Amino acid sequence: MDTAKVGTGRTGLGTFLVLFATVCMSTEAVAAKIAYEGGATVMIVLTLRYILAAVVFWLLIRVGRYDYRLSRKQLLSVLALSLGTQTLTVLALFEAFRFIPAGMAILFLYLYPVLVTILAVFFLKEPLTLQKGLALIITLAGCVIILGQPVSNLDLRGVLLSLAAAVTNSVFLIGTARLLNSIQTPVYNAYVSTVVALATGLLALSRGQASLDFNRDAWLAIIALAIFATVLAMAAFFRGIKEIGASRAAIISTFEPAATAILAFLVLGEVLTIWQIAGGVIVLSGVLVLRMPQGRFS
């Protein structure tokens, strides 16, 4: 069983798991770009990504002999979170990319650590400490430096969609933290990925975007999305939440834009600027603040 109270575990392990998950999630933008260039549509990429992830998670449950049965209340909660927040987050963000630059959309999305930190005070009883506040300011400043670009002439639709993604993602993380007190992490991951796969699959079919006519590179990219950005990322991130709590995990996850920039440089040959490097260092500095003894901030 792994249903110990969320946020009462080992800080070092939790920090490592969330950082590992963040690096895994950084493959999302790079792999998605390769898949799109290979002829895959947005909806089919999302559908196949979560189908493959669901298969892996259910196999893990079978091998690990986890009890996958949920109570009626737990099942309804998982369905509500999966459909009402996780699915909406993905769809809103990808729709935002149509109206504003991806960097700006991600920047608005990364307001979610602020929302998570505030919501965690009320719904998870996590304390809002000076240490968390300082770490939040430092990491968000790093994100602005990494993703910063002119904000003039932004399409309001893109701004609102990316802000909506930030809100729904925040609610998803808070809800996840509460459910992980009573549901084992692998079981939760299996249900969430299954529901999202079904939801995006139905949307792909209804929009006529379910074609599998794309090249080998696109297939490999989708498999990478499933393994790294979904299976490994979800498993590590949610276990990290159990160890250190939702607000700390959200703050640490702001390293993702820096990791994405580095991966894009290595895989796609995109330019890696000194500002992106500096921003990444600043974000990591904020993460280190979270690792410092609480007594230094009293």
N, C-alpha and C positions, 0 to 999 in steps of 0.2 A: 504493500500500500504506500501511496505517496500523497496522502491527503492531510498532511500537517498544516497548521495554520499558516496562511500566506504572510511573508515578510518576517518570519521568525527564524530563518535559517542562517546559513553561513554566508557572510558578506563577500568574502573573497571568491568563493565558488559562484555565487550569484552574479557578481560583476563580470567574471570571466565568461559565464554562459551567455549573458546578454551581449557582451562585446562580440563573442563568437557568432551569435545569432545575427547581430548587426552586419558583420562582414558577409555572412551568408546572404542576407537580404540585399546587400549591395549588388549582387549578381542580377537582380531583377531588371534594372534598366538596361544593362548591357545585353542580357539574353533576350529580352523582349525586342530590342532593336534588331538583333540578328534574325529573330523569328519573323518580324514584320518584313524585313528586307527579303526574306526567303519565300514570301507569298502568303503567310498566315495572317488571318484577321485577328483583331483584338479579342473578340469574343471567343473564338476557337482556342486561342492561346490560353486564356483564362480557364476555359472549360477543361482542356486537356491537362493543364497544370494541376488543377485540383482533383481531377479523376485519378491521375497517377499518384498524387499524394495520398488520396484516400485509400487506394489499394495498398500502398506501403504501410500506412498506419493500421489498417485492419489486419494485415499480415503480422505486424508487430504485436498486436493484441492477441492473435492466435498463438504465436510462438511464446509470448510471455504469459499466456493464460490469464489475462486480465479479465475481470468481471465487467463486461460491457453494458450490462443492464442499468438503465436509468429509471428513476422514479418519474411519474407523470410531470411533477413540478420541474425536475431537472431537465427533462426532455423539452418541455415548453420553453424553458429559459434558454437552452442551447439553440433551439430553433429561432427564437426571437433575436438573440444576439447574432447568429449567423446570417439571417436574412436582413434584419433591420439595421445592422451596423457593419459587419465585415463585408458583406456583398455590396452594400451601398458605398462603403469607403473605396473599394476597388473601382466600381463603376464611376463614381463621382470624380475620382482622380484622373482616370483615363479620359473621361469626357472633358475635364479641365484642360488637358493637353491639347485639345482641338482649338482652344480659344486663346491661351496664353502660353508663353515659353515654358518648357518643362521645368527649368530651374526656378522660375517664379512660383509655379504650382507647388513644387516640393517645398519651397520656402514657406508658403502659406500653410502647407500641411504640417510643417514642423513647429507650428504653434501648439500642436497637441500635447507636448510635454507640460506646457503651462496649464492647460485644461485638466490633464490627468492629475497633476500635483494638487490643484485646487479641489477637484472632485474627490480625490483620495482622502482629503481631510474630512469631508462630510460623510462619504459612503463607506470608507474602509478604516476610518479612524487613524489614518497615518498622520503623524505630526508634521506640521509645516515649520521646519527648522531654518535657522540662519544658514546652516551648511547647505541644505537643499536649495534655498533661494539663491545663494551665491553660485552654486554649481549650475543652476538653471540659467542664470544671466550669462555666465561664461560660455556655456555650450551653445546657447542661442546666438551669441555674438559671433562665435566661430562659424555657425551655419550661415549667418548673413554674409560673412567674409567669403565663404566658399561659393555661395550661390548668388551673391549680390550682383545686381544688374539694374539698369534704368527701370523705373517703375511707371514711366509716362505711357499714355496710350494703351493701357491695359484694358482688355475686354472684361466688362463687369461680370459676364456670365462665367468666365474662367476663374475669376477671383472668388465668386460666390460658391462655385463648385468645389474648389480646393479648400475653402474654409469649411464647407459642409463635410468634406472628407476628414478634416481635422477633428470636427465635432464627433462624427460617427466613430472614428478610430479611438477617440478618448473614451467614449461610452463603452466600446467593445473591450478595451483594456480593463476598465473598472469592473465591468460585468464578468470578465474572465477571471480577474483576481478573486472575486467573490465565489464564483463557481468552483474554482480550483481548491477551495476549502473542503469540498465534498465529492468532487469528481477527480479520478486519477488523470494525470496529464495526457498519457497516450490515448485514453478513451475520449477525452475532450477533443483532442486533435482530430481523431477519426471522425467524430460526429460533425465538427465544424467543416472540415474539408469536404465531407460528403454532401452536406447541405449546400455549400457554396458551389460545388461542382454541378449539382442538379439545377440550381438557380441560374447560373451562367450558361449551362447547356440549353435550358429552355429558351433563354434570351437569344442565344446564338441561332437556334432553329427558327424562332419567330422573326428574326431579322435577316434570315437568309445568309448568315455568316458562319455556317457549320462545315464549309468545304474543307476537305483534307488534302486538297491539291496544292501542296507546297513542297519545297525541296528538302534534301537531307539535312542541310545546316539548320533549317527551321525546326525540324524534328529534334535534333540534338540540343538546340537552344531550349525547347520546351521541356525536354527531359532534365536539363540543367536547372530550369526554373522549378520543376517539381521537386528535385532532390535537394538543391541548395537553398533556394529562396522560399521553399514551402516546408518540406519535411524537416530538414535540419534546423531551419530558422524557427519554425513554430515549436519544435521540441525543446530547443535550447532556450528560446525566449520565455516561454511559459514556465519552464522549470526555473529559470532565473527569477521570474516574478514571484514564484513560491519562496525563493530564498531571500530576496531583498525588498519585495513589495513593488507595486505598480509604478509609483512616482519615481523611485530611483531607476527602475528599468527604463522608463520613458526618457528620462534625462540622459542616461548612458546611450540610448539608441540614436541620439543626435549625431553620433559619429558616422552614421550611414552615408550622408552626402560626401564626406571625405573619402570613405572607402569606395564609393561608386566612382569618384573622380580618378582614383588610383587604378581601379580595375579597368575603366574605360581607356586609360592611358596604356595599360599593359596589353589589353585584348584588341581594342579598336584603333589604337594609335592616336587617340584624341590628345589634344594639348593639355598638359598638366602645368598650371601656372603657379608662380610663387605664392599667390594669394590663396590658392586652394590648399597648398601645403601648410601655409601659416594658419589658415582656418582649422585644418585638421589638428594641428598641434594645440591650438587653443581649446578645441573641443575635448581633446584628451586631457588637457589641464583641468577642465571642469570635472571630468570623470575622476581624476585623481583627488580633487577636493572632496568628492563623496567618500573616498577611501580613507581620508584622514580621520584621526580620532575625534569623536564628537566634542570632547572636552576643549579642544582648541577654539571652538566657536561659541563657547558659553560665556 
